[in-house]
Amino acid sequence: MDFATIQMFYGWGVLDPKVDWYRENNFLTDDQYKEITGKDYEAPTTTADAK
């Protein structure tokens, strides 16, 4: 799925899976994520990261 489609579905409130999934799987850049959501992307932490 491309940026314009993700942005459109997000705006309609029908994006599935959630927008974070698209960022985590590199469909979106950090800048595109911020443009769509209005907030900075924060990568999820894992148990290995917390050690």
Short mmCIF file of the C-alpha atoms (twelve columns), coordinates in Angstrom:
data_MODEL
# 
_entry.id   MODEL 
# 
loop_
_atom_site.group_PDB 
_atom_site.id 
_atom_site.type_symbol 
_atom_site.label_atom_id 
_atom_site.label_alt_id 
_atom_site.label_comp_id 
_atom_site.label_asym_id 
_atom_site.label_seq_id 
_atom_site.Cartn_x 
_atom_site.Cartn_y 
_atom_site.Cartn_z 
_atom_site.pdbx_PDB_model_num 
ATOM 1  C CA . MET A 1  0.000   0.000  0.000  1 
ATOM 2  C CA . ASP A 2  1.341   3.448  -0.813 1 
ATOM 3  C CA . PHE A 3  1.495   6.583  1.338  1 
ATOM 4  C CA . ALA A 4  -1.527  8.283  -0.222 1 
ATOM 5  C CA . THR A 5  -3.740  5.236  0.322  1 
ATOM 6  C CA . ILE A 6  -2.572  4.756  3.913  1 
ATOM 7  C CA . GLN A 7  -3.196  8.459  4.603  1 
ATOM 8  C CA . MET A 8  -6.666  8.319  3.041  1 
ATOM 9  C CA . PHE A 9  -7.731  5.185  4.959  1 
ATOM 10 C CA . TYR A 10 -6.345  6.652  8.208  1 
ATOM 11 C CA . GLY A 11 -8.336  9.827  7.617  1 
ATOM 12 C CA . TRP A 12 -11.490 7.795  7.060  1 
ATOM 13 C CA . GLY A 13 -10.815 5.837  10.265 1 
ATOM 14 C CA . VAL A 14 -10.768 2.491  8.459  1 
ATOM 15 C CA . LEU A 15 -7.035  1.725  8.321  1 
ATOM 16 C CA . ASP A 16 -6.369  -1.887 9.304  1 
ATOM 17 C CA . PRO A 17 -3.883  -2.868 10.601 1 
ATOM 18 C CA . LYS A 18 -3.134  0.224  12.665 1 
ATOM 19 C CA . VAL A 19 -0.831  2.928  11.270 1 
ATOM 20 C CA . ASP A 20 2.024   1.860  13.578 1 
ATOM 21 C CA . TRP A 21 2.180   -1.490 11.752 1 
ATOM 22 C CA . TYR A 22 2.776   0.304  8.460  1 
ATOM 23 C CA . ARG A 23 5.670   2.266  9.982  1 
ATOM 24 C CA . GLU A 24 7.170   -0.797 11.672 1 
ATOM 25 C CA . ASN A 25 7.122   -2.647 8.340  1 
ATOM 26 C CA . ASN A 26 8.634   0.260  6.390  1 
ATOM 27 C CA . PHE A 27 5.589   1.224  4.348  1 
ATOM 28 C CA . LEU A 28 6.003   4.714  5.893  1 
ATOM 29 C CA . THR A 29 8.983   6.840  6.876  1 
ATOM 30 C CA . ASP A 30 9.122   8.625  10.229 1 
ATOM 31 C CA . ASP A 31 8.234   11.877 8.453  1 
ATOM 32 C CA . GLN A 32 5.230   10.326 6.697  1 
ATOM 33 C CA . TYR A 33 4.036   8.819  9.990  1 
ATOM 34 C CA . LYS A 34 4.212   12.270 11.595 1 
ATOM 35 C CA . GLU A 35 2.383   13.848 8.650  1 
ATOM 36 C CA . ILE A 36 -0.470  11.350 8.999  1 
ATOM 37 C CA . THR A 37 -0.746  11.191 12.792 1 
ATOM 38 C CA . GLY A 38 0.651   14.537 13.914 1 
ATOM 39 C CA . LYS A 39 3.023   12.855 16.364 1 
ATOM 40 C CA . ASP A 40 6.575   11.534 16.266 1 
ATOM 41 C CA . TYR A 41 7.030   7.806  15.710 1 
ATOM 42 C CA . GLU A 42 8.423   5.924  18.683 1 
ATOM 43 C CA . ALA A 43 9.586   2.406  17.910 1 
ATOM 44 C CA . PRO A 44 8.274   -0.203 20.335 1 
ATOM 45 C CA . THR A 45 10.754  -1.567 22.826 1 
ATOM 46 C CA . THR A 46 11.284  -5.246 23.368 1 
ATOM 47 C CA . THR A 47 12.390  -7.162 26.433 1 
ATOM 48 C CA . ALA A 48 15.866  -7.470 24.909 1 
ATOM 49 C CA . ASP A 49 16.025  -3.672 24.469 1 
ATOM 50 C CA . ALA A 50 15.154  -3.072 28.112 1 
ATOM 51 C CA . LYS A 51 18.105  -5.074 29.477 1 
# 
